[in-house]
Amino acid sequence: MIPKTDITFDDYGDIQISNGDIKIVSNRLLILRQHSIDRIKSSFGDYKLYKNLGADLNYYIGKPITKSIESQIEESIVRSLTIDGFLERRQVACAATLILNEVVIKTEIYSDASGSSSTSLTINGIFNTINGVVNVY
């Protein structure tokens, strides 16, 4: 379930301040994007009350670089977005491609549960399997 309003975070995960107040967003697509990015970048245990929330990409740091890591990361991201009913499975498409020691990730979230061709938003990311840095755009 997507809330009607939420605190706004910048690209680095910091709370945004406007005129001395915490900035609030009410655009549901922006809230969906913000929550999705947070889940993709989070690891298990980041949230005390929801220990299994997140894609847990840090698990893949130092793992052997094989083609199977692509599908494992795709599954981890889809799981992070659907495990608790935040999104339905058919609303999420994820593709990962291994390039040297980095995994380039494209996640598409559809506006309706039918998985229609009209994409609500696309989240692109790069995960470095050596140092664990996750950049999401």
N, C-alpha and C positions, 0 to 999 in steps of 0.2 A: 504494500500500500504506500502510495506516495503522499506525503503531507501537503497541505495547502500552502504553507509558508515554511521557510527554513532560514537558518543563518547562512550567509554567503561566505565561501572560502575562496582564496586566490589559488593560482596554479601550484603553489607550494604547500597548500593545506592550512594556511594561516587564516584566521578569522579576519574578515574585512571590516574596516571602520570607516564610517562616513559622518562627518561633522560631529565627531566625538561619540557617536552611537554605533552599536553593532549593526552592520548592514543586513537587511532582510530581503529575501527574494520570494516572489509569489508566482513566478512563471513556472508552470509544472514541468515543462521540458528542461529548463535549467536545473530544477531540483532533481529530476530523474538523472540527468547527466552527472551532477555533483555526487549523488548517492552511488551511482554506478562506478564512477572513478574511485571513490573511497573504498568500495568493496574490492575492486580489482587491485588496488595498491596495498590493501591490508593483509596482514598475516594472522594465522590462528593465534589467539591469545591477546590480540591487540585490544579487544573489548572484553572487559571483565565479565559482563553479563552474557555475552555471546561469544564464547571461546572458539567456536568453529566457524565464525564469520570471516570471510575474506578469501581471496584466491590463493593465498599462501605461496606466492611465487618464490619467496626466499628458500623454500624447500629445494628448489632446483639449482641453487648456487653450488657450483663444484661438481654437479652430476655429469656423467659422461655425455658428450655432445653427440647425440644420435638423432635420427629423423623422428623417433618415437617421442622425443621431448616436445615436439610441436603439438601432437594430439593430446599429450598429457596436460600441457599448459592450456590448450583450448578447453578441455574438460574442467580444469580447475576454475577458469574464468566463468564458464557457464554455470557451474555449481555455485559459485559465489553470488551470482545474480538470481538464482532460482531456489536455493536450498530452503528458504523460509517463506516462499510465496511472494517475495518482492516482485519478481517477474515470473511469467510462465515460460516454460522451456521453448515453446514455439515462437516466443517474442525475441529470442536471442540467437544471433548467428556469430560465430567466432572463427577466425582463421589465423593461424600462426605460421611463420616461415623463418627457418633458421638461416642466419647469415653469419658465418664464422662463430663468434662466441655470443652473438646477440640473437634474440628472438623478436621479430617484428610482428606485432599483433594488431588485428583489425577486428573490432567488435561492433556489430550493428544491433540496434535495439529498435524493434518495430512498434509503431504506435498502437496497433491493436493485436489481440491475441491470435488472430488468424495467420500472422506472419506474412501479411500482404507485402507486395513489392515496394510499398511506400515506406521508406526508412525514416523513422523519427529522428534518430541521431546516430552518428558514427563516432566511435572512440578509437583512436589510434594510439599505439604504445610501443615502446622498445624496452625489452628486459635484457639486461646484461647478466649472463650466467656465471661470470667470474666475480664481479663485485656486488651483484644484487641490485644495482640501480634500476628503478622502474620509472621511465618517463612516459607520461600519458598526455596526449594532445587532443 
